[in-house]
Amino acid sequence: MTDFFPTVSTWRIPELAYRLSFEEMAISGQQGTEGIALWLGKIVDNHATITHVVGLRGPGIIRQPLFIQIETFLMNDVADLAIELGACLIGQVHSHPGAWVDLSETDRKYGIASPHYLSVVAPNFARKKDVPLDACGIHVYETKSGYRRLEEMEISKRLELAGNEKTPFLSVGA
C-alpha cells in the first residue's frame, strides 16, 4: 500500500532555495503585501529535501498586506508540475509584516492541511536579506492537532539549512 503522507522527521533546505524564496517574497514585500514561495522536493527514509522553489504568477494568486489567496486552479498547476518532476509539495514560506512570525488564524484555518507539511513564516515582508532561519516561525502540520510551531531546540534537530545544491526556481501561472 502506498503511503501518501510519509512521516517526515527532518527537512533539508538548500541555502540557494532559502535565498531564492526570500528574493521571491521580497518582490511582494516591496509592494507592502505578503509574499510566498512553495517548496517541492523528495521524501526519502523520512527525510525531506527541497529540490525546487516555485513562484506563483497571474490572476490565481491574490496578495494583500495581511492575506494571500491561491486559487484552486493554480494549485492544480503546481501539483501537475510536481508530478512532472517526480516531486511533492513539501512546504512553503510566506511573509508577514513586522517581526510577527506566528501563523495567523487564516493561515491555520485555510492553509494546506497535509501531514508533515512545513510552513515557514518570514518577518518584515521578507524585505531584509540574510534572515537566519531561527528568526522565522517554523510550523509543521500534525494530523491530530493541526499546525504546531516548533521550539528552538526542535528546529536545530529537525531542520538543516545547508548545502549549495542547484535549486531551480520555477514559475507557475500566467
Long-range contacts (C-beta under 8 A, 24 or more apart in sequence): 5-114, 5-115, 5-116, 6-43, 6-46, 6-116, 7-46, 7-115, 7-116, 8-43, 8-46, 8-47, 8-48, 8-90, 8-116, 8-118, 9-46, 9-47, 9-158, 10-46, 10-47, 10-48, 10-157, 10-158, 10-159, 10-160, 11-47, 11-48, 11-49, 11-50, 11-90, 11-91, 11-118, 11-158, 11-159, 11-160, 12-47, 12-48, 12-49, 12-50, 12-159, 12-160, 12-162, 12-163, 13-39, 13-50, 13-133, 13-159, 13-160, 13-161, 14-49, 14-50, 14-162, 14-163, 14-164, 14-165, 14-167, 15-161, 15-162, 15-163, 15-164, 16-164, 16-165, 16-166, 16-167, 17-50, 17-52, 17-53, 17-167, 18-133, 18-161, 20-53, 20-167, 20-169, 21-53, 21-93, 22-93, 22-122, 22-126, 22-129, 22-131, 24-53, 24-55, 24-169, 25-93, 25-94, 25-95, 25-122, 25-125, 25-126, 26-125, 26-126, 26-127, 28-63, 28-95, 28-125, 28-126, 29-95, 29-124, 29-125, 29-126, 29-127, 30-125, 30-127, 31-63, 32-65, 32-125, 33-63, 33-64, 33-65, 33-68, 33-125, 34-63, 34-64, 34-65, 34-66, 34-67, 34-68, 34-94, 34-95, 34-96, 34-97, 34-125, 35-63, 35-68, 35-94, 35-95, 35-125, 35-126, 36-61, 36-63, 36-68, 36-70, 36-92, 36-93, 36-94, 36-95, 37-92, 37-93, 37-94, 38-78, 38-89, 38-91, 38-92, 39-89, 39-90, 39-91, 39-92, 39-93, 39-118, 40-78, 40-81, 40-82, 40-85, 40-87, 40-88, 40-89, 40-90, 41-87, 41-88, 41-90, 42-86, 42-87, 42-88, 43-88, 43-90, 48-90, 48-91, 48-116, 48-118, 50-90, 50-91, 50-167, 51-85, 51-87, 51-165, 51-167, 51-168, 52-85, 52-87, 52-167, 52-168, 52-169, 52-170, 53-167, 53-168, 53-169, 53-170, 54-78, 54-81, 54-169, 54-170, 54-171, 54-172, 55-169, 55-170, 55-171, 55-172, 56-171, 56-172, 56-173, 57-171, 57-172, 57-173, 57-174, 58-173, 58-174, 59-173, 59-174, 60-173, 60-174, 61-173, 65-97, 66-96, 66-97, 66-104, 67-106, 68-94, 74-172, 74-173, 77-172, 77-173, 78-172, 81-170, 81-172, 89-114, 89-117, 90-117, 90-118, 91-117, 91-118, 91-119, 91-120, 92-118, 92-119, 92-120, 93-119, 93-120, 93-121, 93-122, 93-136, 94-119, 94-120, 94-121, 94-122, 95-121, 95-122, 95-123, 95-124, 95-125, 95-126, 96-121, 96-122, 96-123, 96-125, 97-124, 97-125, 98-123, 98-124, 99-123, 99-124, 101-135, 101-136, 101-137, 102-137, 102-149, 103-137, 103-139, 103-147, 103-149, 107-147, 108-146, 108-147, 111-141, 111-147, 112-141, 113-141, 113-146, 114-141, 115-141, 115-142, 115-143, 116-140, 116-141, 117-141, 119-147, 133-159, 133-161
